[in-house]
Amino acid sequence: MPVSDQSPRIFAIANQKGGVGKTTTSINLATSLAAVGKRVLLIDMDAQGNASTGLGVKRSERENSSYNLLFGEKMVEECVVGTKVPRLSIIPSSMHLSGAEVELVTAPNREFLMQQALQHIENKYDYVVIDCPPALNLTTLNILVASDAVIVPLQCEFYALEGLAHLTKTIDRVRSSFNPRLELHGVVLTMFDVRNRLSSMVANDVRGYFGDKVYQTVIPRNERVSEAPSYGLPAIVYDMRCAGSQAYIQLAKEVIKREKSILQNERAVA
């Protein structure tokens, strides 16, 4: 779908590697977008449910979950739970998602279930942020088919680029076979340690490979960001002044800036 004031833009936060800051980025990017005035829905599609826990959603509040949404048992509005953050809502995860892969194998139109679930999403959201599972499986494929763009968190470590080529090829295949509007919105470097020369080397390598697709904002290693989920709070609510929170706020501004550029390009082509 085109960028517009009427249609929410859907972002998949994806990386098949675990421990790269995917869920942390999902929570804090969604919160930061809400903090700058956007209406945001976060969908937790990871069976571990860390995004739900990180936003303080109790187990008792997860009766209707992203699993029910995926398989068409419930509508979006039936699954939405409010959060402590103004303008930010969430569709929580549940353990039922751990068996979704088996169910998807034999499901009719199995690649399009999430797209169908979000087809009639209410226009009260500016952005939908989807926290993908740490795997390139059928659940992730469903999310990519339903999304407008992919944001890839990438940890500044030695094996950072390993597997990333596979992810970008998957995005290309989804674009050509299922979802022609899907694009790589950007790569965000996470867990950057200014004291570690390796972090700078990795950052340079990634920028050399992806060019301007890498966001200028870099997310530093930050103890306060790591602590926040244990209190059921996003980092920018737990400690807005810490370096990690400020970085996510800058990332949100950069995402919005890119969105405006995409809209301008679309209008120019039209």
Secondary structure in CASP SS format (residue, H / E / C, confidence):
PFRMAT SS
TARGET T0000
AUTHOR 0000-0000-0000
METHOD secondary structure of the structure
MODEL  1
M C 1.00
P C 1.00
V C 1.00
S C 1.00
D C 1.00
Q C 1.00
S C 1.00
P C 1.00
R E 1.00
I E 1.00
F E 1.00
A E 1.00
I E 1.00
A C 1.00
N C 1.00
Q C 1.00
K C 1.00
G C 1.00
G C 1.00
V C 1.00
G C 1.00
K H 1.00
T H 1.00
T H 1.00
T H 1.00
S H 1.00
I H 1.00
N H 1.00
L H 1.00
A H 1.00
T H 1.00
S H 1.00
L H 1.00
A H 1.00
A H 1.00
V C 1.00
G C 1.00
K C 1.00
R C 1.00
V E 1.00
L E 1.00
L E 1.00
I E 1.00
D E 1.00
M C 1.00
D C 1.00
A C 1.00
Q C 1.00
G C 1.00
N H 1.00
A H 1.00
S H 1.00
T H 1.00
G H 1.00
L C 1.00
G C 1.00
V C 1.00
K C 1.00
R H 1.00
S H 1.00
E H 1.00
R C 1.00
E C 1.00
N C 1.00
S C 1.00
S H 1.00
Y H 1.00
N H 1.00
L H 1.00
L H 1.00
F C 1.00
G C 1.00
E C 1.00
K C 1.00
M C 1.00
V H 1.00
E H 1.00
E H 1.00
C H 1.00
V C 1.00
V E 1.00
G E 1.00
T C 1.00
K C 1.00
V C 1.00
P C 1.00
R C 1.00
L E 1.00
S E 1.00
I E 1.00
I E 1.00
P C 1.00
S C 1.00
S C 1.00
M H 1.00
H H 1.00
L H 1.00
S H 1.00
G H 1.00
A H 1.00
E H 1.00
V H 1.00
E H 1.00
L H 1.00
V H 1.00
T C 1.00
A C 1.00
P C 1.00
N C 1.00
R H 1.00
E H 1.00
F H 1.00
L H 1.00
M H 1.00
Q H 1.00
Q H 1.00
A H 1.00
L C 1.00
Q C 1.00
H C 1.00
I C 1.00
E C 1.00
N C 1.00
K C 1.00
Y C 1.00
D C 1.00
Y E 1.00
V E 1.00
V E 1.00
I E 1.00
D E 1.00
C C 1.00
P C 1.00
P C 1.00
A C 1.00
L C 1.00
N C 1.00
L H 1.00
T H 1.00
T H 1.00
L H 1.00
N H 1.00
I H 1.00
L H 1.00
V H 1.00
A H 1.00
S C 1.00
D C 1.00
A E 1.00
V E 1.00
I E 1.00
V E 1.00
P E 1.00
L E 1.00
Q E 1.00
C C 1.00
E C 1.00
F C 1.00
Y C 1.00
A C 1.00
L C 1.00
E C 1.00
G C 1.00
L H 1.00
A H 1.00
H H 1.00
L H 1.00
T H 1.00
K H 1.00
T H 1.00
I H 1.00
D H 1.00
R H 1.00
V H 1.00
R H 1.00
S H 1.00
S H 1.00
F C 1.00
N C 1.00
P C 1.00
R C 1.00
L C 1.00
E E 1.00
L E 1.00
H E 1.00
G E 1.00
V E 1.00
V E 1.00
L E 1.00
T E 1.00
M E 1.00
F E 1.00
D C 1.00
V C 1.00
R C 1.00
N C 1.00
R H 1.00
L H 1.00
S H 1.00
S H 1.00
M H 1.00
V H 1.00
A H 1.00
N H 1.00
D H 1.00
V H 1.00
R H 1.00
G H 1.00
Y H 1.00
F H 1.00
G H 1.00
D H 1.00
K H 1.00
V E 1.00
Y E 1.00
Q E 1.00
T E 1.00
V E 1.00
I E 1.00
P E 1.00
R C 1.00
N C 1.00
E H 1.00
R H 1.00
V H 1.00
S H 1.00
E H 1.00
A H 1.00
P H 1.00
S H 1.00
Y H 1.00
G C 1.00
L C 1.00
P C 1.00
A H 1.00
I H 1.00
V H 1.00
Y H 1.00
D C 1.00
M C 1.00
R C 1.00
C C 1.00
A H 1.00
G H 1.00
S H 1.00
Q H 1.00
A H 1.00
Y H 1.00
I H 1.00
Q H 1.00
L H 1.00
A H 1.00
K H 1.00
E H 1.00
V H 1.00
I H 1.00
K H 1.00
R H 1.00
E H 1.00
K H 1.00
S H 1.00
I H 1.00
L H 1.00
Q H 1.00
N H 1.00
E H 1.00
R H 1.00
A H 1.00
V H 1.00
A C 1.00
END
